[in-house]
């Protein structure tokens, strides 16, 4: 969270997160309450960057090991505020 709060570059286009643990059910990952705080954090980041002249659309990508289809994250409760300002994608990595 501290790292994201320190971002000031108006050239930023994508944040990529690649947790190292396998996700068996994508729904369980997206339903975790921790994303409420993260949603607020990245919304504040976009707002702060826009004040500095940021004109890009920020994308947040999650590269996960899971057994379900990947694609745009359409889960309605997963980062809902950020989806109004940016784009969320989930990339499926192959099982090791």
matplotlib code that plots the C-alpha trace (Angstrom):
import matplotlib.pyplot as plt

x = [0.0, 2.9, 4.4, 1.2, 0.8, 4.2, 3.5, 3.7, 4.5, 1.9, 3.2, 1.9, -0.4, -0.5, 0.0, 0.6, 0.2, 1.4, 0.8, 2.7, 0.0, -2.5, -6.1, -8.5, -11.6, -11.5, -14.7, -13.1, -10.2, -12.5, -14.8, -12.0, -12.8, -9.3, -10.2, -12.4, -9.4, -7.4, -10.2, -10.1, -6.4, -6.1, -9.0, -7.2, -4.1, -5.9, -7.5, -4.1, -2.5, -5.3, -4.7, -1.1, -2.4, -2.7, -4.7, -4.1, -6.5, -4.9, -5.1, -4.7, -3.8, -3.7, -1.6, -2.9, -2.6, -6.1, -8.3, -11.0, -11.2, -9.4, -10.3, -11.7, -12.8, -16.6, -17.3, -19.5, -18.2, -14.5, -13.0, -16.3, -15.2, -11.9, -13.7, -15.4, -11.9, -9.8, -9.6, -9.2, -7.9, -7.1, -4.5, -4.4, -0.9, -0.4, -0.2, 3.4]
y = [0.0, 2.4, 1.7, 2.6, 5.7, 6.8, 6.6, 10.0, 9.2, 10.4, 7.9, 4.9, 2.7, -0.7, -2.1, -5.9, -8.1, -11.7, -13.5, -16.7, -18.8, -20.9, -19.7, -22.6, -20.5, -17.1, -16.1, -16.6, -14.4, -11.6, -11.8, -11.2, -8.0, -6.8, -5.5, -2.8, -1.0, -1.7, -0.3, 3.0, 3.1, 2.8, 5.2, 7.8, 7.1, 7.8, 11.0, 12.2, 11.5, 13.2, 16.4, 16.3, 15.9, 12.1, 11.3, 7.5, 4.8, 2.8, -0.9, -3.3, -6.8, -9.8, -12.7, -15.8, -19.5, -20.8, -23.4, -21.1, -19.1, -15.8, -12.4, -9.1, -9.2, -8.7, -9.8, -6.9, -6.5, -6.7, -3.2, -1.6, 2.0, 1.6, 0.0, 3.4, 5.0, 2.2, -1.4, -4.7, -7.8, -11.3, -13.3, -17.0, -18.4, -22.1, -24.5, -25.4]
z = [0.0, 0.8, -2.6, -4.4, -2.4, -3.5, -7.3, -9.0, -12.6, -15.1, -17.6, -15.6, -17.5, -15.7, -12.3, -12.3, -9.3, -9.3, -6.0, -5.7, -4.1, -6.3, -6.4, -6.6, -7.0, -8.6, -6.8, -3.4, -4.4, -5.6, -2.6, -0.1, 1.9, 1.5, -1.9, -0.5, 0.9, -2.3, -4.4, -2.4, -2.6, -6.4, -6.9, -4.9, -7.0, -10.2, -8.8, -7.5, -10.9, -12.8, -10.8, -12.2, -15.8, -16.0, -19.2, -19.4, -18.4, -15.6, -15.8, -12.9, -13.8, -11.6, -12.8, -11.0, -10.8, -10.9, -12.6, -14.1, -17.3, -17.3, -18.8, -17.8, -14.2, -14.4, -10.9, -9.8, -6.2, -7.2, -7.3, -8.4, -7.8, -9.7, -12.7, -13.2, -13.6, -15.0, -16.2, -14.3, -15.9, -14.6, -16.4, -15.9, -15.5, -16.2, -13.2, -12.4]

ax = plt.figure().add_subplot(projection="3d")
ax.plot(x, y, z, "-o")
ax.set_aspect("equal")
plt.show()
